[in-house]
C-alpha cells in the first residue's frame, strides 16, 4: 500500500489494518460494488500467469521458516 501523508494526519501511520478499516468505514452507500474498485477478471488473469512461481515462493518461504526454527 502506498503511504500517504494523510494517514499521519489521521493518526493511522504504520498500521495497514487501521488504514483499511478507515477506508471501509468512510465508504458511502452507492450503486457501485467491489467490482468497481477491483477488476477481478484482470487479477485472476494476472495471477494465473505467475501462479506456479507464487506457489514455489510460498513453499520456499515455509521451508526457510522451518529451517530457521530448527537453528
C-alpha positions as CSV (number, residue, x, y, z in Angstrom):
1,X,0.0,0.0,0.0
2,X,1.3,3.4,-0.9
3,X,1.9,5.6,2.2
4,X,0.0,8.9,2.2
5,X,0.7,11.9,4.3
6,X,-3.0,11.9,5.1
7,X,-2.5,8.7,7.2
8,X,-0.2,10.5,9.5
9,X,-2.7,13.4,9.8
10,X,-5.5,10.9,10.7
11,X,-3.2,9.1,13.2
12,X,-3.2,5.9,11.1
13,X,0.5,5.8,10.2
14,X,2.3,2.4,10.0
15,X,-0.9,0.4,10.6
16,X,-2.3,-1.2,7.4
17,X,-5.3,-2.7,9.2
18,X,-6.3,0.7,10.7
19,X,-5.9,2.3,7.3
20,X,-8.0,-0.4,5.6
21,X,-10.7,-0.2,8.3
22,X,-10.8,3.6,7.9
23,X,-11.2,3.3,4.2
24,X,-14.1,0.8,4.6
25,X,-15.8,2.9,7.2
26,X,-15.7,6.0,5.1
27,X,-17.2,4.5,2.0
28,X,-20.6,5.7,1.3
29,X,-23.5,3.6,0.1
30,X,-23.7,3.7,-3.7
31,X,-24.7,1.7,-6.7
32,X,-21.1,0.5,-7.0
33,X,-19.9,-2.9,-5.9
34,X,-16.4,-4.1,-5.2
35,X,-16.0,-4.8,-8.9
36,X,-16.0,-1.0,-9.4
37,X,-12.8,-0.8,-7.3
38,X,-11.1,-4.1,-8.4
39,X,-11.1,-5.7,-11.8
40,X,-11.3,-9.2,-10.5
41,X,-11.0,-10.7,-14.0
42,X,-7.7,-8.9,-14.6
43,X,-6.5,-10.0,-11.1
44,X,-7.3,-13.6,-11.9
45,X,-5.6,-13.5,-15.3
46,X,-2.5,-11.9,-13.8
47,X,-2.3,-14.4,-11.0
48,X,-2.7,-17.3,-13.5
49,X,0.4,-16.0,-15.3
50,X,2.6,-16.4,-12.2
51,X,0.7,-19.0,-10.2
52,X,3.5,-21.6,-10.2
53,X,6.1,-19.0,-9.2
54,X,3.8,-17.8,-6.3
55,X,3.4,-21.4,-5.1
56,X,7.1,-22.0,-5.3
57,X,7.8,-18.8,-3.4
58,X,5.2,-19.8,-0.7
59,X,6.8,-23.3,-0.3
60,X,10.3,-21.8,-0.2
61,X,9.3,-19.3,2.5
62,X,7.7,-22.1,4.6
63,X,10.9,-24.1,4.2
64,X,13.0,-21.2,5.3
65,X,10.8,-20.7,8.3
66,X,11.2,-24.3,9.4
67,X,15.0,-24.2,8.9
68,X,15.4,-21.0,10.9
69,X,13.2,-22.5,13.7
70,X,15.5,-25.5,14.0
71,X,18.7,-23.4,14.3
